[in-house]
Amino acid sequence: MRIPFVATALACLLFAGCAPRPVPNEVVDRAAGAEVVFLGESHDNPTHHARQAGLAGALKPRAVVWEMLTAENAAQITPDLIADRAALESALDWEQRGWPDFAMYYPIFRASSAARHYGAELPREQARRAREAGIAVAFGGEAREYGLDRALPRAEQGAREALQQAAHCNALPERMLAPMVGIQRLRDAMLALAALQALRETGGPVVVITGNGHARNDWGAPAHIARVAPEVRVFSLGQTEAGQTEDGQGAGRYEADVDADAPARDDPCEAFRSMNPAPTSVATPAAAQ
């Protein structure tokens, strides 16, 4: 299902006092019937974040799961901390950890200030363990239930590797692709695990703020929930950018997807070209998230 909705939200996001950008009523109505709601994004698109803030305000979740935060980061968050934007950004060590401008994300915190917050970011030590010992070992005791102890079907593995390569401007050595897909699978499983924990502990609804790739029903975090807790009602929203094809950044399967204008960006492939003069496709690294 595709719901056209093109808006510019940057002015709103630069000022904490403005109202979140409204979202299509059809999306709100369908999301309201779910226990876990995945809100996909392109990480640097302000309109996507404004929609997430609008949905968070409409759904009034009891819990929010963040791809961008570790469990330790999220445990610090209180309504009083959210009320102080500078203090919240500092406490979360946001800028140092490499995520896009906090101004785009802060309205989501404001819209869900009464919720309990959970982090699902993959810590560096756990990522290192995944590279050395495998994703099943890194994930731990529930790896089998989440399907991390076995290889993907060949077609899916190939499709995932192709997306990783395209997202990195066709500049990656072939040997890097399979490990990158493994880390992506681990991140998907961690998001699902955190969402189910949040649902158990708060009763829901739970909103998950994450990249489009993790919000896919066919192989993202929703697929893990369908595997380990099929009784849980899940809604996933993908957010594409106007003019993208089905192989673009928002490619995948969602209950609904909405369009937005793409923000102005530098050429994401320029850094790869400086290292490798071979021709590359133009893609944004966020596509693989």
Backbone bond lengths (Angstrom), bond angles and torsions (degrees), N, CA, C in turn:
res aa  C-N    CA-C-N  psi(-1)  N-CA   C-N-CA  omega(-1)  CA-C   N-CA-C  phi
1 M - - - 1.462 - - 1.518 109.11 -
2 R 1.324 118.72 128.84 1.454 122.64 179.45 1.516 108.58 -120.02
3 I 1.335 116.35 126.30 1.460 121.61 179.58 1.520 108.51 -114.71
4 P 1.348 119.98 104.74 1.453 120.20 -178.72 1.519 110.18 -61.20
5 F 1.336 116.43 132.60 1.455 120.40 178.92 1.511 106.83 -163.84
6 V 1.354 116.97 98.78 1.445 121.44 -176.56 1.512 108.30 -111.31
7 A 1.329 117.81 126.62 1.453 121.43 -177.37 1.508 109.62 -150.05
8 T 1.329 116.27 159.70 1.450 121.50 174.12 1.504 108.05 -112.26
9 A 1.337 117.49 122.81 1.455 120.80 -170.87 1.512 113.32 -117.70
10 L 1.327 119.10 1.16 1.452 120.04 -171.57 1.520 112.08 -60.31
11 A 1.335 117.98 -42.09 1.459 119.45 -178.15 1.512 110.97 -60.34
12 C 1.317 116.78 -40.58 1.461 120.43 178.38 1.514 111.08 -62.59
13 L 1.334 116.13 -44.48 1.448 119.99 -173.89 1.519 113.01 -71.02
14 L 1.326 117.45 -21.06 1.454 119.22 179.86 1.518 112.50 -77.93
15 F 1.321 117.07 -11.14 1.460 120.44 -178.01 1.518 108.87 -128.41
16 A 1.326 116.03 119.62 1.461 120.57 -172.67 1.517 112.56 -64.15
17 G 1.344 118.31 -22.52 1.450 119.68 -173.79 1.504 114.94 -84.21
18 C 1.322 119.83 -7.40 1.448 119.98 -175.77 1.520 111.22 -79.68
19 A 1.322 116.28 158.77 1.459 120.98 -179.51 1.518 109.80 -75.93
20 P 1.340 117.88 143.00 1.462 119.52 176.32 1.518 111.34 -60.60
21 R 1.324 117.30 148.25 1.454 123.25 179.66 1.529 109.85 -62.56
22 P 1.362 118.26 128.70 1.465 119.81 178.34 1.528 111.38 -60.13
23 V 1.312 115.48 155.01 1.457 121.34 177.13 1.526 108.29 -118.54
24 P 1.329 117.94 159.31 1.469 119.88 179.87 1.526 111.63 -57.19
25 N 1.309 116.22 137.17 1.458 120.71 -178.13 1.521 112.20 -59.27
26 E 1.348 116.73 -34.16 1.465 118.94 -179.86 1.527 111.61 -60.50
27 V 1.324 115.54 -38.19 1.461 119.63 -179.82 1.516 110.18 -68.50
28 V 1.322 117.22 -44.56 1.466 120.83 -179.97 1.514 110.54 -60.41
29 D 1.329 116.90 -45.94 1.460 120.42 -177.48 1.519 111.70 -62.05
30 R 1.318 116.87 -42.43 1.466 119.30 -178.51 1.523 111.49 -72.42
31 A 1.319 116.98 -39.06 1.459 120.15 179.21 1.518 111.58 -66.55
32 A 1.336 117.43 -32.11 1.460 121.04 -176.66 1.521 112.47 -64.93
33 G 1.307 117.74 -19.87 1.458 120.33 179.38 1.513 114.05 -87.52
34 A 1.321 118.40 1.68 1.466 121.96 -176.02 1.527 110.87 -102.96
35 E 1.321 114.50 157.43 1.467 120.97 174.43 1.525 111.51 -90.13
36 V 1.336 116.83 -32.75 1.456 122.59 176.93 1.520 107.70 -127.00
37 V 1.331 116.21 125.25 1.461 122.41 -176.56 1.524 108.68 -119.48
38 F 1.332 116.62 115.22 1.458 121.89 176.09 1.524 108.55 -90.71
39 L 1.320 116.19 124.60 1.455 121.97 177.82 1.518 108.29 -112.14
40 G 1.333 115.92 100.85 1.449 120.98 -178.06 1.518 111.82 -73.67
41 E 1.331 115.65 167.59 1.454 121.44 -178.33 1.519 109.91 -161.30
42 S 1.320 115.78 157.95 1.459 122.57 153.90 1.526 104.55 -92.63
43 H 1.295 117.93 126.41 1.455 120.87 -166.19 1.521 113.56 -58.43
44 D 1.333 118.13 -28.40 1.458 119.83 -175.41 1.522 113.08 -105.07
45 N 1.330 118.42 15.20 1.460 120.82 -178.14 1.534 110.11 -99.35
46 P 1.335 118.34 111.54 1.466 120.28 -175.77 1.517 113.74 -64.93
47 T 1.338 117.55 -32.52 1.457 119.18 179.17 1.520 111.15 -65.47
48 H 1.310 117.39 -38.23 1.464 120.26 176.92 1.520 110.66 -59.20
49 H 1.321 117.06 -42.79 1.463 120.12 -178.89 1.530 111.57 -70.39
50 A 1.326 116.47 -35.13 1.463 118.72 176.35 1.521 110.87 -63.53
51 R 1.326 117.06 -39.20 1.467 119.74 176.54 1.530 110.79 -64.91
52 Q 1.325 116.32 -41.76 1.461 118.84 177.79 1.524 111.01 -59.08
53 A 1.329 116.12 -42.35 1.461 119.56 178.30 1.521 110.74 -63.22
54 G 1.340 116.71 -41.50 1.455 119.51 178.77 1.519 112.47 -63.00
55 L 1.321 116.46 -41.87 1.463 119.82 178.78 1.528 111.14 -68.64
56 A 1.318 116.98 -39.78 1.463 118.91 177.71 1.521 110.55 -61.06
57 G 1.336 116.98 -39.54 1.461 119.65 177.73 1.514 112.40 -66.42
58 A 1.328 116.46 -35.83 1.460 120.31 -178.76 1.523 112.30 -75.78
59 L 1.327 116.71 -37.72 1.465 120.94 -174.43 1.523 112.80 -84.23
60 K 1.338 116.27 -22.71 1.472 121.13 -178.40 1.532 111.60 49.19
61 P 1.310 117.84 60.50 1.469 119.97 -177.23 1.520 112.03 -66.31
62 R 1.308 115.08 149.77 1.464 120.18 172.55 1.518 111.37 -83.14
63 A 1.334 116.16 -16.98 1.460 120.35 179.36 1.523 109.19 -146.68
64 V 1.333 115.42 146.36 1.465 122.49 173.70 1.518 107.70 -127.24
65 V 1.317 116.22 129.06 1.465 122.84 176.55 1.516 107.81 -105.32
66 W 1.331 116.25 131.33 1.457 122.38 -175.93 1.518 110.82 -115.04
67 E 1.338 115.98 123.96 1.462 119.74 169.44 1.517 110.73 -61.55
68 M 1.328 118.09 -28.83 1.459 123.67 -170.42 1.516 114.05 -83.66
69 L 1.326 118.23 -8.27 1.464 121.11 -173.82 1.520 111.08 -120.22
70 T 1.315 116.23 144.67 1.458 120.58 168.28 1.519 108.82 -78.52
71 A 1.314 115.92 166.32 1.462 120.00 176.98 1.522 110.45 -59.02
72 E 1.332 116.92 -38.15 1.464 120.75 -179.49 1.523 111.18 -67.41
73 N 1.341 116.90 -41.05 1.467 119.76 175.60 1.523 111.22 -57.85
74 A 1.312 115.38 -50.96 1.461 120.34 -174.12 1.515 112.18 -64.47
75 A 1.318 117.50 -32.03 1.458 120.84 -178.22 1.525 112.53 -64.04
76 Q 1.328 117.47 -19.32 1.463 121.31 -179.85 1.524 113.16 -78.43
77 I 1.332 116.74 -18.49 1.461 120.47 -167.18 1.521 111.10 -76.39
78 T 1.309 115.30 127.73 1.463 123.72 175.03 1.524 108.19 -132.53
79 P 1.338 118.18 163.69 1.474 119.13 175.55 1.519 112.72 -57.18
80 D 1.331 117.64 -38.43 1.464 119.77 179.02 1.521 111.58 -63.87
81 L 1.345 116.93 -39.70 1.461 119.86 178.99 1.526 110.39 -67.44
82 I 1.327 117.36 -40.34 1.463 120.36 178.73 1.529 110.81 -61.84
83 A 1.323 117.75 -32.37 1.464 121.05 -179.10 1.520 112.68 -64.84
84 D 1.319 117.38 -20.08 1.466 122.19 -179.16 1.522 108.08 -112.91
85 R 1.332 116.22 97.72 1.461 120.58 -173.48 1.525 112.58 -57.51
86 A 1.310 117.15 -46.81 1.468 120.45 -177.23 1.523 110.63 -63.41
87 A 1.327 116.82 -40.99 1.462 120.86 -179.65 1.522 110.94 -66.75
88 L 1.330 116.73 -38.91 1.462 120.23 179.30 1.523 110.49 -65.65
89 E 1.318 117.21 -46.97 1.461 120.51 179.45 1.516 111.18 -59.30
90 S 1.328 116.30 -41.12 1.464 120.25 179.81 1.518 111.15 -67.97
91 A 1.331 117.09 -43.56 1.466 120.52 -178.20 1.520 111.50 -63.07
92 L 1.322 116.50 -33.95 1.462 120.83 -179.32 1.528 112.48 -84.80
93 D 1.331 116.95 -4.79 1.468 121.24 179.86 1.522 110.15 53.85
94 W 1.332 115.67 41.67 1.454 122.10 -167.26 1.526 112.72 -63.21
95 E 1.310 116.30 -53.38 1.465 119.45 -174.71 1.527 111.63 -62.69
96 Q 1.321 116.64 -41.08 1.459 120.43 -177.25 1.521 112.24 -67.18
97 R 1.324 117.41 -21.53 1.453 120.38 -176.14 1.522 112.65 -94.74
98 G 1.343 116.99 3.43 1.460 120.60 164.15 1.516 117.70 88.90
99 W 1.316 119.01 8.58 1.463 119.19 178.37 1.520 110.37 -82.59
100 P 1.347 118.47 159.34 1.472 120.09 179.51 1.527 112.32 -61.47
101 D 1.314 115.09 173.92 1.459 124.10 -172.26 1.530 112.36 -44.52
102 F 1.309 115.35 126.64 1.467 121.01 -179.18 1.524 111.88 -60.81
103 A 1.338 116.97 -26.14 1.468 119.94 179.08 1.518 112.03 -57.21
104 M 1.331 117.54 -28.74 1.461 120.17 179.67 1.520 111.84 -75.59
105 Y 1.313 117.68 -28.38 1.465 121.89 -175.83 1.530 113.21 -94.67
106 Y 1.310 116.38 -24.82 1.469 118.54 -173.38 1.525 113.30 -58.04
107 P 1.353 120.67 -40.08 1.470 118.36 177.95 1.531 113.79 -59.17
108 I 1.304 117.99 -26.17 1.474 120.07 177.05 1.522 109.52 -68.95
109 F 1.332 116.61 -43.04 1.466 119.56 175.39 1.527 110.54 -60.31
110 R 1.331 116.75 -44.30 1.459 120.29 -179.01 1.526 110.91 -62.23
111 A 1.333 116.55 -39.99 1.462 120.07 -177.32 1.521 112.22 -71.81
112 S 1.333 117.28 -18.02 1.473 121.13 -178.43 1.526 110.77 -124.16
113 S 1.321 116.98 36.03 1.468 120.23 -173.36 1.521 112.65 -66.61
114 A 1.337 117.58 -24.12 1.464 119.54 179.75 1.525 112.60 -85.92
115 A 1.322 117.42 -6.39 1.462 121.36 -176.96 1.523 110.86 -80.39
116 R 1.318 115.82 162.86 1.455 122.10 168.77 1.528 107.65 -89.93
117 H 1.316 117.44 137.67 1.451 121.56 -173.38 1.532 111.11 -109.21
118 Y 1.332 114.00 139.96 1.466 121.93 -178.10 1.525 109.00 -128.19
119 G 1.325 115.85 146.24 1.454 120.42 177.33 1.514 111.75 -111.92
120 A 1.344 115.72 141.46 1.466 120.74 179.97 1.519 111.54 -128.88
121 E 1.326 117.78 15.87 1.459 119.30 179.15 1.527 110.34 -66.34
122 L 1.315 115.71 145.51 1.465 121.67 179.98 1.524 109.38 -80.73
123 P 1.337 118.91 113.43 1.464 120.05 178.61 1.525 111.11 -65.25
124 R 1.328 116.27 152.43 1.462 120.41 -176.70 1.525 112.01 -59.10
125 E 1.322 117.12 -40.24 1.458 119.66 -178.30 1.524 110.82 -64.41
126 Q 1.327 116.42 -38.22 1.455 119.70 178.52 1.530 110.91 -69.77
127 A 1.327 117.60 -36.57 1.465 120.71 175.76 1.529 110.50 -64.19
128 R 1.335 116.37 -40.88 1.461 119.65 177.72 1.522 110.61 -62.40
129 R 1.327 116.33 -41.96 1.458 119.80 179.33 1.526 111.01 -64.21
130 A 1.319 116.43 -36.45 1.466 120.16 178.45 1.517 110.72 -63.85
131 R 1.327 116.56 -40.96 1.466 119.58 179.86 1.525 111.86 -67.45
132 E 1.328 116.50 -34.95 1.455 120.22 -175.68 1.523 113.39 -86.54
133 A 1.339 116.94 -38.45 1.462 120.33 -172.75 1.515 114.12 -117.09
134 G 1.329 117.65 -7.89 1.454 120.71 -179.53 1.519 111.99 104.66
135 I 1.328 115.38 155.92 1.462 119.83 -174.41 1.526 112.15 -70.67
136 A 1.328 118.29 -28.87 1.459 119.79 179.13 1.524 110.50 -65.73
137 V 1.316 117.10 -43.33 1.465 121.48 178.32 1.521 109.90 -64.71
138 A 1.328 116.73 -42.97 1.464 120.46 -178.44 1.528 111.54 -65.07
139 F 1.334 117.06 -35.00 1.464 120.10 -178.09 1.527 111.42 -74.92
140 G 1.313 117.13 -39.50 1.460 119.38 177.04 1.510 113.81 105.56
141 G 1.328 115.23 -153.24 1.459 122.72 -165.02 1.509 116.26 -61.78
142 E 1.321 119.37 -25.03 1.469 121.01 -177.75 1.526 112.49 -98.29
143 A 1.321 117.07 15.89 1.465 120.20 -176.18 1.523 112.03 -58.21
144 R 1.324 117.10 -39.76 1.465 119.61 -178.10 1.523 110.97 -65.49
145 E 1.329 116.82 -43.32 1.463 119.85 179.45 1.528 111.25 -60.97
146 Y 1.316 116.61 -33.87 1.464 121.27 -178.96 1.526 112.72 -89.08
147 G 1.307 117.90 2.36 1.454 121.57 175.88 1.507 115.27 76.58
148 L 1.332 117.52 14.56 1.461 120.49 -176.79 1.521 113.24 -83.32
149 D 1.319 116.87 -6.01 1.459 120.58 -179.59 1.530 112.58 -89.51
150 R 1.325 117.81 3.51 1.463 120.26 -178.36 1.520 110.68 -138.15
151 A 1.310 113.98 156.76 1.460 121.05 -178.38 1.522 110.71 -70.94
152 L 1.318 115.38 154.85 1.452 120.85 174.49 1.524 110.24 -74.36
153 P 1.326 118.10 156.85 1.471 119.81 168.62 1.528 109.93 -54.89
154 R 1.314 115.68 146.45 1.469 119.97 -173.18 1.522 112.06 -56.86
155 A 1.326 117.64 -42.73 1.467 120.40 -177.65 1.526 111.06 -63.36
156 E 1.327 116.47 -42.38 1.463 119.35 179.66 1.524 111.24 -67.80
157 Q 1.332 116.51 -41.81 1.459 119.48 177.78 1.526 110.51 -58.58
158 G 1.329 115.84 -44.97 1.457 119.94 179.80 1.522 112.23 -63.23
159 A 1.333 116.70 -41.72 1.468 120.38 179.80 1.518 110.98 -65.02
160 R 1.317 115.72 -40.61 1.469 119.39 179.55 1.532 111.03 -66.73
161 E 1.302 116.88 -41.24 1.462 119.28 178.94 1.529 110.59 -64.75
162 A 1.323 116.71 -38.29 1.462 119.92 178.69 1.522 111.01 -63.77
163 L 1.333 117.37 -39.66 1.462 120.20 177.32 1.522 111.48 -64.66
164 Q 1.334 116.91 -41.88 1.457 119.65 177.31 1.528 110.82 -61.18
165 Q 1.318 116.30 -43.08 1.463 119.56 -179.23 1.528 110.48 -64.16
166 A 1.330 117.18 -46.00 1.462 120.21 179.37 1.521 111.68 -62.86
167 A 1.339 116.62 -39.07 1.462 121.05 -179.35 1.514 111.97 -66.02
168 H 1.325 116.80 -22.19 1.460 121.49 179.50 1.530 111.19 -111.74
169 C 1.338 114.16 33.15 1.461 122.00 168.76 1.523 113.07 61.90
170 N 1.330 117.36 29.94 1.465 122.78 178.90 1.524 111.99 55.02
171 A 1.329 116.08 33.81 1.467 120.41 -174.75 1.525 113.50 -113.25
172 L 1.327 117.55 2.74 1.462 119.58 -175.53 1.532 111.29 -88.99
173 P 1.320 117.63 141.97 1.468 119.96 170.05 1.524 110.13 -62.98
174 E 1.308 117.09 144.89 1.457 121.37 -177.33 1.540 111.93 -56.02
175 R 1.323 116.71 -35.02 1.468 120.28 -176.52 1.522 112.72 -64.78
176 M 1.328 118.55 -18.29 1.455 121.48 -178.74 1.519 113.02 -84.89
177 L 1.326 117.55 -17.87 1.457 120.14 -168.83 1.522 112.36 -69.78
178 A 1.331 117.81 -48.26 1.469 119.64 -178.72 1.525 111.84 -60.90
179 P 1.353 120.14 -45.72 1.466 119.17 176.22 1.525 113.42 -60.44
180 M 1.327 117.82 -36.16 1.452 119.89 178.86 1.520 111.37 -66.81
181 V 1.324 117.00 -39.15 1.462 120.13 175.26 1.525 109.89 -63.05
182 G 1.335 117.43 -40.05 1.455 120.43 177.61 1.511 112.32 -60.00
183 I 1.329 117.22 -43.62 1.468 120.43 178.36 1.522 110.32 -64.33
184 Q 1.317 117.13 -37.95 1.465 120.16 177.23 1.531 110.85 -62.57
185 R 1.321 116.98 -41.87 1.464 120.17 177.17 1.528 110.91 -62.25
186 L 1.314 116.39 -40.47 1.459 120.69 178.81 1.522 110.65 -63.47
187 R 1.324 117.18 -43.07 1.470 120.40 178.17 1.532 111.08 -62.81
188 D 1.341 116.47 -41.74 1.466 119.95 176.97 1.522 111.07 -57.29
189 A 1.332 115.38 -47.12 1.464 119.85 -178.24 1.522 111.68 -65.02
190 M 1.318 117.46 -37.65 1.461 120.15 179.07 1.523 111.58 -66.41
191 L 1.325 117.09 -37.92 1.461 119.80 175.78 1.521 111.25 -63.42
192 A 1.333 116.46 -43.78 1.464 120.12 178.67 1.520 111.07 -63.22
193 L 1.329 116.17 -43.53 1.467 120.69 179.68 1.516 110.73 -60.59
194 A 1.331 117.33 -45.46 1.461 120.88 -179.92 1.524 111.29 -66.03
195 A 1.339 117.32 -38.44 1.463 120.20 179.35 1.522 111.39 -64.19
196 L 1.332 116.94 -41.47 1.462 120.14 179.06 1.520 111.30 -69.49
197 Q 1.326 117.52 -37.17 1.463 120.02 174.51 1.527 110.65 -61.35
198 A 1.334 116.29 -45.35 1.458 120.55 179.35 1.521 111.41 -61.82
199 L 1.329 117.34 -38.95 1.457 121.01 179.19 1.525 110.63 -65.58
200 R 1.337 116.79 -43.20 1.464 120.08 178.80 1.521 111.33 -62.51
201 E 1.312 116.74 -42.69 1.455 120.74 -171.69 1.529 113.98 -81.89
202 T 1.328 117.60 -23.18 1.468 119.74 -176.99 1.521 113.35 -117.87
203 G 1.322 117.67 -17.26 1.453 120.65 -176.43 1.514 114.46 85.69
204 G 1.332 117.28 -8.32 1.455 122.15 177.60 1.520 113.00 75.97
205 P 1.311 118.04 178.05 1.465 124.64 1.53 1.525 113.15 -70.55
206 V 1.329 114.26 157.10 1.466 122.77 179.52 1.523 108.01 -115.70
207 V 1.314 116.26 130.94 1.463 122.15 173.26 1.519 108.28 -106.92
208 V 1.324 117.04 135.08 1.462 122.68 178.86 1.526 108.48 -114.98
209 I 1.329 116.50 121.21 1.455 122.82 179.11 1.527 108.12 -98.62
210 T 1.326 116.50 115.31 1.465 119.52 -170.96 1.519 111.58 -159.32
211 G 1.311 116.44 166.46 1.451 121.46 175.27 1.518 112.18 -66.99
212 N 1.317 115.98 156.89 1.465 121.19 -177.82 1.519 113.13 -54.91
213 G 1.331 116.55 -40.57 1.459 118.95 -177.50 1.511 113.05 -60.86
214 H 1.318 117.19 -37.03 1.460 120.94 179.69 1.528 111.97 -74.51
215 A 1.343 117.33 -20.60 1.466 120.96 -177.46 1.525 112.91 -88.03
216 R 1.326 118.00 -0.87 1.456 120.79 -178.18 1.528 111.89 -64.93
217 N 1.323 115.68 135.30 1.464 120.03 176.58 1.517 113.25 -70.93
218 D 1.348 117.02 -30.62 1.455 118.93 -171.05 1.517 112.20 -77.67
219 W 1.367 118.41 -35.09 1.453 117.28 179.79 1.534 113.40 -146.89
220 G 1.315 118.31 7.55 1.454 121.07 178.06 1.515 112.26 -88.48
221 A 1.334 115.65 -158.78 1.459 120.56 -178.97 1.530 113.29 -60.26
222 P 1.349 120.04 -37.93 1.465 118.61 176.85 1.525 113.28 -57.94
223 A 1.332 117.68 -32.87 1.467 120.31 178.62 1.524 110.83 -65.61
224 H 1.325 117.32 -35.22 1.464 120.17 177.00 1.527 111.01 -67.17
225 I 1.325 116.81 -41.06 1.465 118.93 177.79 1.520 110.15 -63.62
226 A 1.320 117.11 -41.23 1.464 120.04 177.96 1.522 111.38 -61.09
227 R 1.328 116.97 -30.93 1.463 121.15 -179.19 1.535 111.12 -76.50
228 V 1.325 117.59 -46.87 1.471 119.75 -171.70 1.525 113.15 -95.49
229 A 1.342 118.15 -21.18 1.466 120.80 -179.19 1.523 109.38 -144.30
230 P 1.343 117.71 67.57 1.464 120.99 -173.10 1.522 113.91 -63.37
231 E 1.320 117.38 -15.26 1.461 120.23 179.41 1.529 112.97 -77.55
232 V 1.319 117.80 -15.43 1.459 121.90 -177.45 1.527 109.89 -77.10
233 R 1.313 116.09 130.94 1.465 121.77 179.42 1.533 108.81 -83.28
234 V 1.324 115.47 121.81 1.459 122.12 -175.14 1.527 110.00 -121.40
235 F 1.319 116.00 139.40 1.461 122.90 172.15 1.523 107.72 -125.51
236 S 1.330 117.17 134.77 1.458 120.23 177.93 1.523 109.90 -125.64
237 L 1.326 115.14 135.55 1.457 122.52 178.06 1.523 108.66 -116.67
238 G 1.327 116.56 123.65 1.451 121.11 171.73 1.518 109.65 -99.06
239 Q 1.315 116.44 144.82 1.464 121.01 179.68 1.535 109.41 -123.11
240 T 1.304 115.21 106.34 1.453 121.04 -179.46 1.528 109.87 -93.41
241 E 1.321 114.78 -179.11 1.462 120.70 175.69 1.516 109.17 -120.95
242 A 1.318 116.55 143.78 1.460 122.33 -173.37 1.521 111.13 -53.46
243 G 1.327 115.86 133.02 1.448 121.16 177.22 1.509 114.67 91.07
244 Q 1.329 117.53 -5.17 1.459 118.64 179.37 1.518 110.29 -74.67
245 T 1.322 114.79 148.36 1.456 120.79 174.35 1.517 108.91 -88.43
246 E 1.318 116.36 177.79 1.459 120.32 178.35 1.525 112.59 -66.89
247 D 1.336 116.96 -13.40 1.462 119.63 175.35 1.519 111.81 -94.48
248 G 1.336 117.03 7.41 1.461 120.42 -175.36 1.504 113.08 -85.18
249 Q 1.329 114.37 -160.22 1.452 120.63 -169.12 1.519 113.33 -63.29
250 G 1.325 117.57 -32.26 1.447 119.88 -178.01 1.510 113.74 -96.77
251 A 1.329 117.53 13.57 1.456 119.85 -176.14 1.520 110.94 -59.01
252 G 1.319 116.35 140.84 1.453 120.19 179.40 1.501 111.01 146.05
253 R 1.305 115.73 -168.30 1.455 121.84 -177.92 1.518 108.66 -120.82
254 Y 1.329 115.05 124.43 1.461 122.33 -178.46 1.521 108.50 -136.36
255 E 1.321 116.78 162.85 1.465 118.97 171.10 1.528 110.44 -64.98
256 A 1.309 116.25 -34.56 1.465 121.42 177.01 1.516 108.27 -152.32
257 D 1.340 116.49 154.62 1.453 119.05 169.69 1.514 109.30 -140.48
258 V 1.309 115.74 148.78 1.457 122.24 -175.47 1.522 108.79 -128.54
259 D 1.328 115.45 150.59 1.461 121.70 -179.49 1.520 110.80 -97.53
260 A 1.327 115.11 158.73 1.451 122.90 171.33 1.515 108.07 -152.09
261 D 1.319 116.24 159.10 1.455 119.16 172.17 1.519 109.45 -66.28
262 A 1.322 116.32 146.24 1.460 120.64 174.47 1.519 109.63 -78.63
263 P 1.330 118.33 139.47 1.463 119.61 174.98 1.526 110.29 -71.78
264 A 1.316 116.22 161.42 1.462 119.96 174.22 1.525 108.69 -65.67
265 R 1.333 115.70 131.36 1.458 120.39 -178.45 1.528 109.29 -135.13
266 D 1.324 115.23 148.38 1.451 119.28 164.93 1.526 108.49 -68.30
267 D 1.313 116.96 159.53 1.454 121.27 177.73 1.526 108.80 -64.92
268 P 1.337 119.00 113.25 1.467 120.25 -176.12 1.518 112.92 -69.84
269 C 1.319 116.94 -13.83 1.464 119.64 -178.13 1.522 113.00 -90.47
270 E 1.328 117.81 -6.10 1.452 120.36 -175.33 1.521 111.98 -60.56
271 A 1.340 116.34 -40.55 1.465 119.03 -179.95 1.519 111.23 -63.59
272 F 1.342 116.64 -37.71 1.461 119.59 178.12 1.519 111.13 -68.12
273 R 1.339 117.47 -37.62 1.455 120.47 -179.59 1.523 111.52 -64.38
274 S 1.337 115.45 -35.25 1.461 117.92 -179.36 1.524 111.46 -66.70
275 M 1.344 116.20 -26.22 1.455 120.07 178.12 1.517 112.09 -90.29
276 N 1.346 115.94 -28.64 1.463 121.40 -175.68 1.514 108.44 -142.43
277 P 1.331 119.13 109.20 1.459 120.79 -175.56 1.514 114.94 -73.12
278 A 1.323 118.27 -0.56 1.462 120.12 179.65 1.516 110.05 -63.87
279 P 1.343 118.96 151.10 1.466 121.47 179.78 1.523 110.83 -59.75
280 T 1.326 115.58 142.38 1.455 121.17 179.06 1.514 108.95 -132.78
281 S 1.319 115.90 155.73 1.451 120.07 173.31 1.518 108.34 -83.59
282 V 1.311 116.35 154.70 1.460 120.24 178.91 1.514 108.17 -90.44
283 A 1.307 115.94 116.39 1.461 121.70 179.33 1.501 107.27 -149.42
284 T 1.297 116.39 160.35 1.450 120.23 178.46 1.506 109.75 -101.15
285 P 1.333 119.63 136.06 1.447 121.11 178.87 1.520 113.28 -57.20
286 A 1.334 117.42 -23.67 1.457 119.60 178.50 1.523 111.81 -64.08
287 A 1.324 116.91 -16.43 1.465 119.74 -176.90 1.510 112.62 -60.30
288 A 1.305 117.29 -28.01 1.459 119.30 -175.71 1.512 112.86 -88.26
289 Q 1.318 117.30 -1.29 1.457 118.72 -172.45 1.519 111.76 -85.02
